[in-house]
Amino acid sequence: MKNKIKSILSNYKIIILIFALFAIAASLQSLLSGTKTFHDGGIEYSHYNNYIIFEKSFDHLKENKDLYILYPEEHWDLYKYTPTFAAFFGIFAIFPDWIGLNLWNLFNAFILLIAVYYLPKISNFQKGLILIIILIELMTSMQNEQSNALIAGLLILAFGMLERDKFLFAALFIVFSVFIKLFGIVGFALFLFYPKKWKLVLYTVLWSIILLSVPLIFIDFNQYEFLILSFKNMLSDDHTISCGYSVMGWLNSWFGFTINKLIIVIIGVTVFLIPLYRFKEYKNYTFKFLTLTSVLIWVVIFNHKAESPTFIIAITGVSLWFVTSKKSKINIILFLSAFILTSLSPTDIFPRFLREEFVKPYTLKAFPCILIWLKIIYDMIILKKNRIVIEYNTADSSAY
């Protein structure tokens, strides 16, 4: 039985099929669920409201409208992404919703899948196990038509490209993640470990100019300038609202602390940077890999707007860490707590009473990820060349 499970998880064709079926299932569920309201007596909107937000942003861009105001006659909530992402989403918006939504969810799922399989020095069994572990969180993200799986995939792909000295594409993937959601900027920390940093900087500037220019295909410079100003105003107003499933939310719900969010982020950056003083470890694959997992978790737990669908990014970092780690008691306990409280808590498997009375009010979805991130930071600080912190396998490690 054990060998059969290992054989299944090692077979990338089976994993691809599972991911495709889950993406299509998530899309069909949204398409067939009709309409919903976001408050009593409110307007009814499509069940795939987030996809409509993205889709309409492309129309609004072409029509020279403000992307960052409410359009209650079309959808609920604001568009909170860059003008470049609105232009990019035209690829999906040209299709009818039933096609576009399926393509969007498949795109998110397969970018993440390809990214994991592209990681070096990890066996196909480990990769299959990682992908199965994150499947529940991926489904949550796809059921909400979110871009978070795409961001996780781009950051992991960038790491894989850096390891193979493909700096042009590594820079593209990180820059593109920033143009989707700004917190992708943390991914640039990975550049520290690789030579020819001038090339990485040059490529970053090049791709930034290209992606910045994309909206100019549809609008003139004056309208673009207006949109950038409106985007900045929206982000400024948005920063004052809520604490989300984050370190800020945890401190507030457990201790009643209302510390300035910027101070928490600065503390988070400082702790993130502490292990990076170990310059001699910059060529150590384990050290670099742990930094990747730290990045993936950091961008969620220090995001004051983190919601349940955002955690596909963090749980991917958790999964990468755990599957390749020594299976010590503390690592197993931390992982199981994340799997139960982070991945299972939003599902019907988890008792609703516990979710409503404990998980949500006490930000328990984020708490295990916070602990695991601190454990990763600790592992990076104590890492020695003769001390195994992660166990990776060079056998059977080629990307499919």
Contacts in CASP RR format, 6 or more apart in sequence:
PFRMAT RR
TARGET T0000
AUTHOR 0000-0000-0000
METHOD contacts of the structure
MODEL  1
MKNKIKSILSNYKIIILIFALFAIAASLQSLLSGTKTFHDGGIEYSHYNN
YIIFEKSFDHLKENKDLYILYPEEHWDLYKYTPTFAAFFGIFAIFPDWIG
LNLWNLFNAFILLIAVYYLPKISNFQKGLILIIILIELMTSMQNEQSNAL
IAGLLILAFGMLERDKFLFAALFIVFSVFIKLFGIVGFALFLFYPKKWKL
VLYTVLWSIILLSVPLIFIDFNQYEFLILSFKNMLSDDHTISCGYSVMGW
LNSWFGFTINKLIIVIIGVTVFLIPLYRFKEYKNYTFKFLTLTSVLIWVV
IFNHKAESPTFIIAITGVSLWFVTSKKSKINIILFLSAFILTSLSPTDIF
PRFLREEFVKPYTLKAFPCILIWLKIIYDMIILKKNRIVIEYNTADSSAY
6 125 0 8 1.000
8 14 0 8 1.000
9 15 0 8 1.000
9 125 0 8 1.000
9 128 0 8 1.000
9 129 0 8 1.000
9 132 0 8 1.000
10 123 0 8 1.000
10 124 0 8 1.000
10 125 0 8 1.000
10 128 0 8 1.000
10 396 0 8 1.000
11 124 0 8 1.000
12 117 0 8 1.000
12 124 0 8 1.000
12 127 0 8 1.000
12 128 0 8 1.000
12 400 0 8 1.000
15 113 0 8 1.000
15 127 0 8 1.000
15 128 0 8 1.000
15 131 0 8 1.000
15 132 0 8 1.000
16 110 0 8 1.000
16 113 0 8 1.000
18 132 0 8 1.000
18 135 0 8 1.000
19 109 0 8 1.000
19 110 0 8 1.000
19 113 0 8 1.000
19 131 0 8 1.000
19 135 0 8 1.000
19 138 0 8 1.000
20 106 0 8 1.000
20 109 0 8 1.000
20 110 0 8 1.000
22 109 0 8 1.000
22 135 0 8 1.000
22 138 0 8 1.000
22 139 0 8 1.000
22 142 0 8 1.000
23 102 0 8 1.000
23 105 0 8 1.000
23 106 0 8 1.000
23 108 0 8 1.000
23 109 0 8 1.000
23 110 0 8 1.000
23 142 0 8 1.000
24 102 0 8 1.000
24 105 0 8 1.000
24 106 0 8 1.000
25 139 0 8 1.000
26 105 0 8 1.000
26 139 0 8 1.000
26 142 0 8 1.000
26 143 0 8 1.000
27 101 0 8 1.000
27 102 0 8 1.000
27 104 0 8 1.000
27 105 0 8 1.000
27 142 0 8 1.000
29 143 0 8 1.000
30 47 0 8 1.000
30 48 0 8 1.000
30 51 0 8 1.000
30 101 0 8 1.000
30 143 0 8 1.000
30 145 0 8 1.000
31 47 0 8 1.000
31 48 0 8 1.000
31 97 0 8 1.000
31 98 0 8 1.000
31 101 0 8 1.000
33 47 0 8 1.000
34 46 0 8 1.000
34 47 0 8 1.000
35 44 0 8 1.000
35 45 0 8 1.000
35 46 0 8 1.000
35 47 0 8 1.000
36 44 0 8 1.000
36 45 0 8 1.000
36 47 0 8 1.000
36 49 0 8 1.000
37 43 0 8 1.000
37 44 0 8 1.000
37 45 0 8 1.000
38 45 0 8 1.000
38 76 0 8 1.000
38 77 0 8 1.000
43 72 0 8 1.000
43 76 0 8 1.000
45 52 0 8 1.000
45 75 0 8 1.000
45 76 0 8 1.000
46 52 0 8 1.000
46 75 0 8 1.000
46 97 0 8 1.000
48 97 0 8 1.000
48 101 0 8 1.000
48 145 0 8 1.000
49 75 0 8 1.000
49 76 0 8 1.000
49 77 0 8 1.000
49 145 0 8 1.000
50 144 0 8 1.000
50 145 0 8 1.000
50 146 0 8 1.000
51 97 0 8 1.000
51 100 0 8 1.000
51 101 0 8 1.000
51 104 0 8 1.000
51 145 0 8 1.000
52 74 0 8 1.000
52 75 0 8 1.000
52 97 0 8 1.000
53 75 0 8 1.000
53 77 0 8 1.000
53 78 0 8 1.000
53 79 0 8 1.000
54 79 0 8 1.000
54 81 0 8 1.000
54 85 0 8 1.000
54 86 0 8 1.000
54 89 0 8 1.000
54 92 0 8 1.000
54 93 0 8 1.000
54 104 0 8 1.000
54 145 0 8 1.000
54 147 0 8 1.000
55 89 0 8 1.000
55 90 0 8 1.000
55 92 0 8 1.000
55 93 0 8 1.000
55 97 0 8 1.000
56 71 0 8 1.000
56 74 0 8 1.000
56 75 0 8 1.000
56 79 0 8 1.000
57 67 0 8 1.000
57 79 0 8 1.000
57 81 0 8 1.000
57 85 0 8 1.000
57 86 0 8 1.000
57 89 0 8 1.000
58 86 0 8 1.000
58 87 0 8 1.000
58 89 0 8 1.000
58 90 0 8 1.000
58 93 0 8 1.000
59 93 0 8 1.000
60 66 0 8 1.000
60 67 0 8 1.000
60 71 0 8 1.000
60 79 0 8 1.000
60 86 0 8 1.000
61 67 0 8 1.000
61 83 0 8 1.000
61 86 0 8 1.000
61 87 0 8 1.000
61 215 0 8 1.000
61 218 0 8 1.000
61 219 0 8 1.000
62 218 0 8 1.000
62 219 0 8 1.000
64 219 0 8 1.000
64 223 0 8 1.000
66 226 0 8 1.000
66 227 0 8 1.000
66 230 0 8 1.000
67 79 0 8 1.000
67 83 0 8 1.000
67 86 0 8 1.000
67 227 0 8 1.000
67 230 0 8 1.000
67 231 0 8 1.000
68 78 0 8 1.000
68 79 0 8 1.000
68 80 0 8 1.000
68 227 0 8 1.000
68 230 0 8 1.000
68 231 0 8 1.000
68 233 0 8 1.000
68 234 0 8 1.000
69 78 0 8 1.000
69 230 0 8 1.000
70 77 0 8 1.000
70 78 0 8 1.000
78 234 0 8 1.000
78 238 0 8 1.000
79 86 0 8 1.000
80 234 0 8 1.000
80 235 0 8 1.000
80 238 0 8 1.000
81 147 0 8 1.000
81 180 0 8 1.000
81 181 0 8 1.000
82 179 0 8 1.000
82 180 0 8 1.000
82 231 0 8 1.000
83 215 0 8 1.000
83 219 0 8 1.000
83 224 0 8 1.000
83 227 0 8 1.000
83 228 0 8 1.000
83 231 0 8 1.000
84 179 0 8 1.000
84 211 0 8 1.000
84 212 0 8 1.000
84 214 0 8 1.000
84 215 0 8 1.000
85 147 0 8 1.000
85 179 0 8 1.000
85 180 0 8 1.000
86 215 0 8 1.000
87 214 0 8 1.000
87 215 0 8 1.000
87 217 0 8 1.000
87 218 0 8 1.000
88 214 0 8 1.000
92 100 0 8 1.000
92 101 0 8 1.000
92 103 0 8 1.000
92 104 0 8 1.000
92 107 0 8 1.000
93 100 0 8 1.000
95 103 0 8 1.000
101 145 0 8 1.000
104 145 0 8 1.000
105 142 0 8 1.000
105 145 0 8 1.000
107 150 0 8 1.000
108 138 0 8 1.000
108 141 0 8 1.000
108 142 0 8 1.000
108 146 0 8 1.000
108 147 0 8 1.000
108 148 0 8 1.000
108 149 0 8 1.000
108 150 0 8 1.000
109 138 0 8 1.000
109 142 0 8 1.000
109 149 0 8 1.000
111 149 0 8 1.000
111 150 0 8 1.000
111 153 0 8 1.000
111 154 0 8 1.000
111 157 0 8 1.000
112 134 0 8 1.000
112 138 0 8 1.000
112 149 0 8 1.000
112 150 0 8 1.000
112 152 0 8 1.000
112 153 0 8 1.000
112 156 0 8 1.000
112 312 0 8 1.000
112 316 0 8 1.000
113 131 0 8 1.000
114 153 0 8 1.000
114 157 0 8 1.000
114 399 0 8 1.000
115 152 0 8 1.000
115 153 0 8 1.000
115 154 0 8 1.000
115 155 0 8 1.000
115 156 0 8 1.000
115 157 0 8 1.000
115 160 0 8 1.000
116 127 0 8 1.000
116 128 0 8 1.000
116 130 0 8 1.000
116 131 0 8 1.000
116 153 0 8 1.000
116 156 0 8 1.000
116 316 0 8 1.000
116 320 0 8 1.000
117 124 0 8 1.000
117 127 0 8 1.000
117 399 0 8 1.000
117 400 0 8 1.000
118 156 0 8 1.000
118 157 0 8 1.000
118 160 0 8 1.000
118 399 0 8 1.000
119 127 0 8 1.000
119 156 0 8 1.000
119 159 0 8 1.000
119 160 0 8 1.000
119 320 0 8 1.000
119 399 0 8 1.000
120 160 0 8 1.000
120 163 0 8 1.000
120 164 0 8 1.000
120 285 0 8 1.000
120 397 0 8 1.000
121 285 0 8 1.000
121 392 0 8 1.000
121 393 0 8 1.000
121 394 0 8 1.000
121 397 0 8 1.000
122 324 0 8 1.000
122 392 0 8 1.000
122 393 0 8 1.000
122 397 0 8 1.000
123 392 0 8 1.000
123 393 0 8 1.000
123 395 0 8 1.000
123 396 0 8 1.000
123 397 0 8 1.000
124 396 0 8 1.000
124 397 0 8 1.000
124 398 0 8 1.000
124 400 0 8 1.000
125 393 0 8 1.000
125 396 0 8 1.000
126 323 0 8 1.000
126 324 0 8 1.000
126 392 0 8 1.000
126 393 0 8 1.000
129 323 0 8 1.000
130 316 0 8 1.000
130 319 0 8 1.000
130 320 0 8 1.000
130 323 0 8 1.000
133 315 0 8 1.000
133 319 0 8 1.000
133 322 0 8 1.000
133 323 0 8 1.000
133 339 0 8 1.000
133 343 0 8 1.000
134 312 0 8 1.000
134 315 0 8 1.000
134 316 0 8 1.000
134 319 0 8 1.000
136 343 0 8 1.000
136 344 0 8 1.000
136 347 0 8 1.000
137 311 0 8 1.000
137 312 0 8 1.000
137 315 0 8 1.000
137 316 0 8 1.000
137 342 0 8 1.000
137 343 0 8 1.000
138 149 0 8 1.000
138 312 0 8 1.000
140 308 0 8 1.000
140 309 0 8 1.000
140 311 0 8 1.000
140 312 0 8 1.000
140 346 0 8 1.000
140 347 0 8 1.000
141 148 0 8 1.000
141 149 0 8 1.000
141 309 0 8 1.000
141 310 0 8 1.000
141 312 0 8 1.000
142 149 0 8 1.000
143 309 0 8 1.000
144 308 0 8 1.000
144 309 0 8 1.000
146 309 0 8 1.000
146 310 0 8 1.000
146 312 0 8 1.000
147 180 0 8 1.000
147 181 0 8 1.000
148 309 0 8 1.000
148 310 0 8 1.000
148 311 0 8 1.000
148 312 0 8 1.000
148 313 0 8 1.000
149 312 0 8 1.000
149 313 0 8 1.000
150 180 0 8 1.000
151 177 0 8 1.000
151 180 0 8 1.000
151 181 0 8 1.000
151 184 0 8 1.000
151 299 0 8 1.000
151 313 0 8 1.000
152 296 0 8 1.000
152 312 0 8 1.000
152 313 0 8 1.000
152 316 0 8 1.000
152 317 0 8 1.000
153 173 0 8 1.000
153 316 0 8 1.000
154 173 0 8 1.000
154 174 0 8 1.000
154 176 0 8 1.000
154 177 0 8 1.000
154 180 0 8 1.000
155 173 0 8 1.000
155 174 0 8 1.000
155 177 0 8 1.000
155 184 0 8 1.000
155 187 0 8 1.000
155 292 0 8 1.000
155 295 0 8 1.000
155 296 0 8 1.000
155 299 0 8 1.000
155 313 0 8 1.000
156 292 0 8 1.000
156 296 0 8 1.000
156 316 0 8 1.000
156 320 0 8 1.000
157 169 0 8 1.000
157 170 0 8 1.000
157 173 0 8 1.000
158 169 0 8 1.000
158 170 0 8 1.000
158 171 0 8 1.000
158 173 0 8 1.000
158 174 0 8 1.000
158 177 0 8 1.000
158 187 0 8 1.000
158 190 0 8 1.000
159 170 0 8 1.000
159 190 0 8 1.000
159 288 0 8 1.000
159 289 0 8 1.000
159 292 0 8 1.000
160 166 0 8 1.000
160 170 0 8 1.000
161 167 0 8 1.000
161 169 0 8 1.000
161 170 0 8 1.000
161 173 0 8 1.000
162 170 0 8 1.000
162 190 0 8 1.000
162 191 0 8 1.000
162 193 0 8 1.000
162 194 0 8 1.000
163 285 0 8 1.000
163 288 0 8 1.000
165 194 0 8 1.000
167 194 0 8 1.000
167 196 0 8 1.000
167 199 0 8 1.000
167 200 0 8 1.000
167 203 0 8 1.000
168 203 0 8 1.000
170 190 0 8 1.000
170 200 0 8 1.000
170 203 0 8 1.000
171 200 0 8 1.000
171 203 0 8 1.000
171 204 0 8 1.000
171 206 0 8 1.000
171 207 0 8 1.000
172 203 0 8 1.000
172 207 0 8 1.000
174 184 0 8 1.000
174 187 0 8 1.000
174 188 0 8 1.000
174 190 0 8 1.000
174 204 0 8 1.000
175 204 0 8 1.000
175 207 0 8 1.000
175 208 0 8 1.000
175 211 0 8 1.000
176 207 0 8 1.000
176 211 0 8 1.000
177 184 0 8 1.000
177 187 0 8 1.000
178 184 0 8 1.000
178 185 0 8 1.000
179 211 0 8 1.000
182 235 0 8 1.000
183 299 0 8 1.000
183 303 0 8 1.000
184 299 0 8 1.000
186 272 0 8 1.000
186 295 0 8 1.000
186 298 0 8 1.000
186 299 0 8 1.000
187 295 0 8 1.000
187 299 0 8 1.000
188 204 0 8 1.000
189 272 0 8 1.000
189 276 0 8 1.000
189 291 0 8 1.000
189 295 0 8 1.000
190 288 0 8 1.000
190 291 0 8 1.000
190 292 0 8 1.000
190 295 0 8 1.000
191 197 0 8 1.000
191 200 0 8 1.000
192 276 0 8 1.000
192 282 0 8 1.000
193 282 0 8 1.000
193 283 0 8 1.000
193 287 0 8 1.000
193 288 0 8 1.000
193 291 0 8 1.000
194 200 0 8 1.000
215 224 0 8 1.000
215 227 0 8 1.000
216 224 0 8 1.000
219 227 0 8 1.000
238 305 0 8 1.000
239 261 0 8 1.000
239 304 0 8 1.000
242 304 0 8 1.000
242 305 0 8 1.000
243 249 0 8 1.000
243 252 0 8 1.000
243 261 0 8 1.000
243 304 0 8 1.000
244 303 0 8 1.000
244 304 0 8 1.000
244 305 0 8 1.000
244 306 0 8 1.000
244 307 0 8 1.000
244 363 0 8 1.000
244 366 0 8 1.000
245 300 0 8 1.000
245 306 0 8 1.000
245 307 0 8 1.000
245 308 0 8 1.000
245 310 0 8 1.000
245 311 0 8 1.000
245 363 0 8 1.000
245 365 0 8 1.000
245 366 0 8 1.000
246 300 0 8 1.000
246 301 0 8 1.000
246 302 0 8 1.000
246 303 0 8 1.000
246 304 0 8 1.000
246 305 0 8 1.000
246 306 0 8 1.000
246 363 0 8 1.000
246 366 0 8 1.000
247 264 0 8 1.000
247 268 0 8 1.000
247 301 0 8 1.000
247 302 0 8 1.000
247 366 0 8 1.000
247 370 0 8 1.000
248 259 0 8 1.000
248 261 0 8 1.000
248 264 0 8 1.000
248 302 0 8 1.000
248 304 0 8 1.000
249 304 0 8 1.000
249 363 0 8 1.000
249 366 0 8 1.000
250 362 0 8 1.000
250 363 0 8 1.000
250 366 0 8 1.000
250 367 0 8 1.000
250 370 0 8 1.000
251 257 0 8 1.000
251 259 0 8 1.000
251 264 0 8 1.000
252 258 0 8 1.000
252 363 0 8 1.000
253 361 0 8 1.000
253 362 0 8 1.000
253 363 0 8 1.000
254 362 0 8 1.000
254 363 0 8 1.000
261 304 0 8 1.000
264 302 0 8 1.000
265 302 0 8 1.000
268 298 0 8 1.000
268 302 0 8 1.000
271 374 0 8 1.000
271 377 0 8 1.000
272 294 0 8 1.000
272 298 0 8 1.000
272 377 0 8 1.000
274 377 0 8 1.000
274 381 0 8 1.000
275 287 0 8 1.000
275 290 0 8 1.000
275 291 0 8 1.000
275 377 0 8 1.000
275 380 0 8 1.000
275 381 0 8 1.000
275 383 0 8 1.000
276 291 0 8 1.000
278 287 0 8 1.000
278 380 0 8 1.000
278 381 0 8 1.000
278 383 0 8 1.000
281 287 0 8 1.000
281 380 0 8 1.000
281 383 0 8 1.000
282 288 0 8 1.000
284 383 0 8 1.000
284 385 0 8 1.000
285 392 0 8 1.000
286 383 0 8 1.000
286 388 0 8 1.000
286 389 0 8 1.000
286 390 0 8 1.000
286 392 0 8 1.000
287 380 0 8 1.000
287 383 0 8 1.000
289 320 0 8 1.000
289 324 0 8 1.000
289 390 0 8 1.000
289 392 0 8 1.000
290 321 0 8 1.000
290 376 0 8 1.000
290 379 0 8 1.000
290 380 0 8 1.000
290 383 0 8 1.000
290 389 0 8 1.000
290 390 0 8 1.000
291 380 0 8 1.000
292 317 0 8 1.000
292 320 0 8 1.000
293 317 0 8 1.000
293 318 0 8 1.000
293 320 0 8 1.000
293 321 0 8 1.000
293 376 0 8 1.000
294 373 0 8 1.000
294 376 0 8 1.000
294 377 0 8 1.000
294 380 0 8 1.000
296 313 0 8 1.000
296 314 0 8 1.000
296 316 0 8 1.000
296 317 0 8 1.000
296 320 0 8 1.000
297 313 0 8 1.000
297 314 0 8 1.000
297 317 0 8 1.000
297 318 0 8 1.000
297 369 0 8 1.000
297 372 0 8 1.000
297 373 0 8 1.000
297 376 0 8 1.000
298 373 0 8 1.000
299 313 0 8 1.000
299 314 0 8 1.000
300 306 0 8 1.000
300 310 0 8 1.000
300 311 0 8 1.000
300 313 0 8 1.000
300 314 0 8 1.000
300 366 0 8 1.000
300 369 0 8 1.000
301 314 0 8 1.000
301 366 0 8 1.000
301 369 0 8 1.000
301 370 0 8 1.000
301 373 0 8 1.000
303 310 0 8 1.000
306 366 0 8 1.000
308 346 0 8 1.000
308 365 0 8 1.000
311 342 0 8 1.000
311 343 0 8 1.000
311 365 0 8 1.000
311 366 0 8 1.000
311 369 0 8 1.000
314 342 0 8 1.000
314 369 0 8 1.000
315 338 0 8 1.000
315 342 0 8 1.000
315 343 0 8 1.000
315 369 0 8 1.000
318 335 0 8 1.000
318 338 0 8 1.000
318 342 0 8 1.000
318 368 0 8 1.000
318 369 0 8 1.000
318 372 0 8 1.000
321 372 0 8 1.000
321 376 0 8 1.000
321 390 0 8 1.000
322 331 0 8 1.000
322 334 0 8 1.000
322 335 0 8 1.000
324 390 0 8 1.000
324 391 0 8 1.000
324 392 0 8 1.000
325 331 0 8 1.000
325 389 0 8 1.000
325 390 0 8 1.000
325 391 0 8 1.000
326 388 0 8 1.000
326 389 0 8 1.000
326 390 0 8 1.000
326 391 0 8 1.000
330 375 0 8 1.000
331 375 0 8 1.000
334 368 0 8 1.000
334 371 0 8 1.000
334 372 0 8 1.000
334 375 0 8 1.000
335 372 0 8 1.000
337 367 0 8 1.000
337 368 0 8 1.000
337 371 0 8 1.000
338 368 0 8 1.000
338 369 0 8 1.000
338 372 0 8 1.000
340 350 0 8 1.000
341 359 0 8 1.000
341 364 0 8 1.000
341 365 0 8 1.000
341 367 0 8 1.000
341 368 0 8 1.000
342 365 0 8 1.000
342 366 0 8 1.000
342 368 0 8 1.000
342 369 0 8 1.000
344 350 0 8 1.000
345 354 0 8 1.000
345 355 0 8 1.000
345 359 0 8 1.000
345 364 0 8 1.000
345 365 0 8 1.000
346 355 0 8 1.000
346 365 0 8 1.000
350 359 0 8 1.000
358 364 0 8 1.000
359 365 0 8 1.000
379 389 0 8 1.000
382 389 0 8 1.000
383 389 0 8 1.000
END
